[in-house]
């Protein structure tokens, strides 16, 4: 979801120009891409599936359970050997296609582990992340620093929890590139939806990626992230400003998420209101954990919130 209300000077410059779905294309010497035509306000023009290497290849994020997209990926690598099916995280627009691709090829699914929540459900709470894929069962779970190798290519796993708690990015050192999944995207901010996601973990993962040396990020949706250090710094500033805006609304007397969303997401389309509420909820959950906001019991989407101390 694009979240550009009240941008700070250091905020990222989002790229609204989206690549076309359904077209196989070479985007670098080692990378080919096909975007699944599952475009929506939450997926841009669709899920980016990447083929890495030549002759012996890996496919990253085969996408949703779309047989036509899987067939097109296999056509892209006709005459080559598929060595690994790699998954960044367990959302239904990224991981179910791995099972379809495995059924066609017998190739192992590697990468992120099964879906896991950031915390247990609170009393009366239901799971809010309807996009989760609970059926993902990889053949091999990769952890920080583990590598896959092929002729002329390497994929190194980087743990980046937050959007989901099992989220992985993958570095391609031969091209100083990073497959950033849904953690960093050029077209939009990332939805963080408790209890499956965690704003605190997301911010820590942003700090981690900001220290890396890659010169381009290839995300799960939209076009590439150029100058990623600057862009990630801007994402962090954007989130900090959003937190400040939320604390400001609490200081002004707002007490629930609906009122806060109406005040700080002015002009937001009705179809995105739910996502905005989840984003505010994630920030409030983090603020409660840090002792900056109070609520009765555990944070809830329908909870009542009060400021602790002055808004900053």
Buried (B, 14 or more C-beta within 10 A) or exposed (E): BBBEBBBEEBBBEBBEEBBEBBEBEEBBEBBBBBBBBBBEEBBBBBBBBBBBBBEBBBBBBBBBBBEEBBEBBBEBBEEBEBBBBBBBBBBBBBBBBBBBBBEBBEBBBBBBBBBBBBBEEBEEBEEBBEBBBEEBEBEEBBEEEBEBBBEEBBBBBBBBBBBBBBBBBBBBBBBEBBBBBBBBBBBBBBBBBBBBBBBBBBBEBBEBBBEBEBBBBBBBBBBBBEBBBBBBBBBBBBBEBBBBBBBBBBBEEBBBBBBBBBBBBEEBEEEBBBBBBBBBBBBBBBBBEEEBBEBEEBBBBEBEBEBBEEBE
